[in-house]
């Protein structure tokens, strides 16, 4: 009985010696959620209680951010933002998410992207690590498109080959003419809409030629059974 009484008094003495200030210093030195929770259990109404609760929340955010960075996945950063939308780490989490989405988009389009898709990617991600590769692919397409454009030839004459009231009929005849005599036509056949020449017909014309070229080409076409008319360009 005497031993129990002695132990009880020792406990009372230790509790009496403990003070909020000393316990706060110990908790601050440890700086862990458990240390602050232990402090609050002892001193729930202390002047340091609000600081302890605030620090617990801060440490929760810090630990959550450290876990997200350790995992370094799209899902981890999205989960962090859902839970801590107002955190100081949220802008960095969004940067990581944008990076994952950007990389996924590039992996999706890098093989076989068209001009519009590449231009949209470059406009959306101007600082992307894939920028040089995307720009090179875009430039390749631009050069190829330019090479396919009809080139103007010197000369003041063209051959008018046909006239149609509908664009469908004109396009059908255009394909036939290109297959009929590609060398004689000296380049692509062009389809002019009524708005382009101020008339009411869709016209098929050759590229510009010199007078001798136009004369000889028209004669060659007529030998193939194709009507033509030499006109000023």
C-alpha positions in Angstrom: 0.0 0.0 0.0 2.8 2.3 0.9 4.5 1.7 -2.5 1.3 2.5 -4.4 1.0 5.8 -2.5 4.6 6.7 -3.3 4.0 6.0 -7.1 0.9 8.1 -7.0 2.7 11.1 -5.5 5.5 10.7 -8.0 3.0 11.0 -10.8 1.5 14.0 -9.3 4.9 15.6 -8.9 5.8 14.9 -12.6 2.5 16.4 -13.8 3.1 19.4 -11.6 6.5 19.9 -13.1 5.2 19.7 -16.7 4.2 23.1 -18.1 2.6 24.2 -21.4 5.7 26.1 -22.3 8.1 23.2 -21.8 5.8 20.8 -23.6 5.3 23.2 -26.5 9.1 23.5 -26.9 9.4 19.7 -26.9 6.5 19.3 -29.4 8.0 22.1 -31.7 11.4 20.4 -31.6 9.9 17.1 -32.7 7.6 18.8 -35.2 5.4 15.8 -35.9 1.6 15.4 -35.9 1.9 12.9 -33.0 3.9 15.3 -30.9 1.3 18.1 -31.4 -1.5 15.7 -30.7 0.1 14.6 -27.5 0.6 18.3 -26.5 -3.1 19.0 -27.2 -4.1 16.0 -25.1 -2.2 17.5 -22.2 -3.0 21.1 -22.8 -6.2 21.5 -24.9 -6.8 25.0 -23.7 -3.2 26.3 -23.8 -2.2 29.5 -25.5 -0.3 27.2 -28.0 -3.3 25.0 -28.7 -4.3 26.8 -31.9 -0.7 26.8 -33.2 -0.6 23.1 -32.6 -3.8 22.4 -34.5 -2.6 24.6 -37.4 0.8 22.9 -37.5 -0.9 19.5 -37.6 -2.9 20.6 -40.7 0.2 22.0 -42.3 2.1 18.8 -41.7 -0.7 16.8 -43.2 -0.5 18.8 -46.4 3.3 18.5 -46.5 3.2 14.7 -46.0 0.5 14.4 -48.6 2.6 16.4 -51.1 5.7 14.4 -50.4 3.7 11.2 -51.1 2.4 12.6 -54.3 5.9 13.6 -55.5 7.2 10.2 -54.5 4.6 8.4 -56.6 4.9 11.0 -59.4 1.8 9.9 -61.3 -1.1 11.8 -62.8 -3.5 10.1 -60.4 -1.4 11.1 -57.4 -1.3 14.8 -58.3 -5.0 14.8 -59.1 -5.8 13.2 -55.8 -3.7 15.8 -54.0 -5.6 18.7 -55.6 -8.9 17.1 -54.9 -8.0 17.0 -51.2 -6.0 20.1 -50.8 -7.3 22.5 -53.5 -6.1 25.6 -51.7 -2.6 24.3 -50.8 0.6 26.2 -51.7 1.6 23.1 -53.6 -1.5 23.1 -55.8 0.1 25.2 -58.6 3.0 22.8 -58.8 0.6 19.9 -58.8 -1.2 21.4 -61.7 2.1 21.9 -63.6 2.8 18.2 -63.1 -0.7 17.3 -64.4 -0.3 19.5 -67.4 3.1 17.8 -68.1 1.5 14.4 -68.0 -1.4 15.4 -70.2 1.0 17.1 -72.7 3.2 14.0 -72.9 0.2 11.8 -73.4 -1.0 14.0 -76.2 2.3 14.0 -77.9 2.6 10.3 -77.7 -0.8 10.1 -79.3 -0.1 12.5 -82.2 3.7 12.2 -82.9 3.3 9.5 -85.5 1.2 10.8 -88.3 -0.1 14.2 -87.0 -1.4 16.6 -89.7 -0.6 20.3 -89.9 -3.6 21.5 -87.9 -2.9 19.0 -85.1 0.8 20.0 -84.8 0.0 23.7 -84.9 -2.6 23.2 -82.1 0.0 21.3 -80.0 2.7 24.0 -80.4 0.2 26.8 -79.6 -1.0 25.0 -76.5 2.4 23.9 -75.2 4.9 26.6 -76.4 7.5 25.5 -73.8 7.1 21.7 -74.3 10.2 19.6 -74.4 8.8 18.1 -77.6 8.7 21.6 -79.2 11.7 21.1 -81.5 10.4 17.7 -82.7 6.9 19.1 -83.3 8.3 22.2 -85.1 10.4 19.9 -87.4 7.4 17.8 -88.2 5.3 20.8 -89.0 8.0 22.4 -91.2 8.3 19.1 -93.1 4.6 19.2 -93.8 4.7 22.9 -94.8 7.5 22.2 -97.3 5.7 19.2 -98.7 2.5 21.2 -99.1 4.4 24.0 -100.9 6.0 21.5 -103.2 2.5 20.2 -104.2 1.2 23.7 -105.0 1.0 24.5 -108.7 3.9 26.7 -109.7 3.4 29.6 -112.0 5.1 29.3 -115.4 6.2 32.1 -117.6 3.8 32.9 -120.5 0.8 34.9 -121.4 -1.4 32.1 -122.7 -3.5 29.2 -121.4 -5.6 26.5 -122.9 -9.3 26.6 -121.9 -10.3 22.9 -122.0 -14.0 22.8 -120.9 -16.8 24.7 -119.2 -19.5 23.2 -117.0 -22.5 24.5 -115.1 -21.9 22.2 -112.1 -18.7 21.7 -110.1 -19.3 18.0 -109.9 -19.2 17.7 -113.7 -16.1 19.9 -113.9 -14.2 17.8 -111.3 -15.1 14.6 -113.2 -13.7 16.1 -116.4 -10.6 17.4 -114.7 -9.7 13.9 -113.5 -10.2 12.5 -117.1 -8.1 15.2 -118.6 -5.2 14.7 -116.2 -5.2 11.0 -117.0 -5.5 11.7 -120.8 -2.5 13.8 -121.4 -0.4 14.8 -118.4 2.7 15.7 -120.4 0.9 17.7 -123.0 -0.9 19.8 -120.4 2.6 20.9 -119.0 1.3 21.0 -115.4 -1.8 20.7 -113.3 -5.3 21.6 -114.7 -7.0 24.3 -112.7 -10.6 24.6 -112.0 -11.9 28.2 -111.9 -15.2 29.0 -110.2 -17.7 31.5 -111.7 -16.6 33.9 -108.9 -13.0 33.8 -110.0 -13.7 34.9 -113.6 -17.0 36.8 -113.3 -19.0 34.3 -115.4 -21.6 31.6 -114.6 -19.6 28.5 -115.6 -16.9 26.3 -114.0 -13.9 26.5 -116.3 -11.0 24.1 -116.7 -7.7 25.8 -117.8 -4.0 24.8 -118.0 -1.1 26.6 -116.4 0.4 29.6 -118.2 2.3 28.9 -121.4 4.2 30.7 -124.1 2.4 31.1 -127.5 4.4 28.2 -129.1 3.7 26.0 -126.1 0.0 26.7 -126.1 -0.3 26.3 -129.9 1.5 23.0 -129.9 -0.3 21.7 -126.8 -3.7 22.5 -128.2 -2.8 20.7 -131.5 -1.6 17.6 -129.6 -4.8 17.5 -127.5 -7.0 17.8 -130.7 -5.2 14.8 -132.1 -6.3 13.0 -129.0 -9.9 14.1 -129.6 -9.9 16.8 -126.9 -11.2 20.3 -127.8 -9.2 23.3 -126.5 -9.0 27.0 -127.0 -5.9 29.2 -126.6 -6.7 32.2 -124.5 -4.8 35.1 -122.8 -4.0 34.2 -119.2 
